[in-house]
Amino acid sequence: MIKILMIGPDSAKPGGTTISFKYLKDDLECNPKVSIIVITSSDIRGAGYNAPQKYMKLLIKIVKLAKDCDIISFHAMPTALPYIGWFLPVISKYFKKPLIYRAFGGLYYADLLWPSRIIARYMLKKSDLVLLQTKELMNRAFKEKFINVDYFPTARPMSMMKNHEIKACKRFVYIGHLKVAKGLQYLVEAAEKLPDDAFVDVYGPWYDLPKETFKFRKKIQYKGVLNAGDVLNTLCTYHALVFPSFMEEEGYSGIIMEAYSVGIPVIATKWKALPEIVEDGKTGVLIEPRSDEDILRAMNMLYHDSDYYMKLRDGVMSERIKYSQQRQTEKFVRICNDMTIRN
């Protein structure tokens, strides 16, 4: 049995990285060939005056538990690397344990500011394997001659839920963080021009989006924050997901995988790595960033052309296996097995 130390954002706070970490953790817990030890790294941020104390406790806990494991794995966005990215390679080398870094999001280490960039590069070079979320990140790593990288996309459990009766696309939804860079202000403008029986609902926690964004709007409404366990059931009540993001650190968004899980197509921007997972004309419609006209064009296309809409739904069902959580968990276990044997 392989004993894996998993350091990552194990918390109840909503967010794509937290959910991605949880799905992998839960799958591994059910695997009889694997034993995991989990250390949460998400308690430091927002801890205020207690942050230094929590930080030291985290480092001490890693030292205590690392010596008894076979693999050390760190699951975090590159922005988290300056906190313990310098520390993990040292512990890995001292205890002679292979180190895996799984990078969340679409941000590359070189996009960070100095000195964070220096620490992040050190972590990438010293890790035995770096798991990158997008093909774009893989290409950037290869250009810098990194050979210790592998493709590990965002994944979700593939649900059997699907409404076979839907023939027309009238109910659109956005689920995610309420940030300006998510393109929601453009979505609001587009929604107001939809046909009378079409509408958009929005779910998610507030960040920097102005509070008045949805006030006095007839075709788009804010519906609150969903619990993680309610996302799939909620998605099943809609016909298409709209994801107009132009956020700099955008990677493979988990909500797109969850939309695929229940068989609904996605309208997404031609931004960063999003075109890697939303295939225009096959699993969704690609639109220009920061364009309410293009958002409206895409929604109207799905509304008026039911044959095209059903074609996209069929495309989703045929392509979604690529992002199956079971598939990615099996790959992670194989990687850990191989590294343990080589070590």
Secondary structure, 3 states (H helix, E strand, C coil): CEEEEEEECCCCCCCHHHHHHHHHHHHHHCCCCEEEEEEECCCCCCCHHHHHHHHHHHHHHHHHHHCCCCEEEEEECHHHHHHHCCCHHHHHHHHCCCEEEEECCCCCHHHCCCCHHHHHHHHHHHCCEEEECCHHHHHHHHHCCCCCEEECCCCECCCCCCCCCCCCCCEEEEECCECHHHCHHHHHHHHCCCCCCCEEEEECCECCCCCCCCCCCCCEEECCCCCHHHHHHHHCCCCEEEECCCCCCCCCCHHHHHHHHCCCCEEEECCCCHHHHCCECCCEEEECCCCHHHHHHHHHHHHHCHHHHHHHHHHHHHHHHHHEHHHHHHHHHHHHHHHHHHC
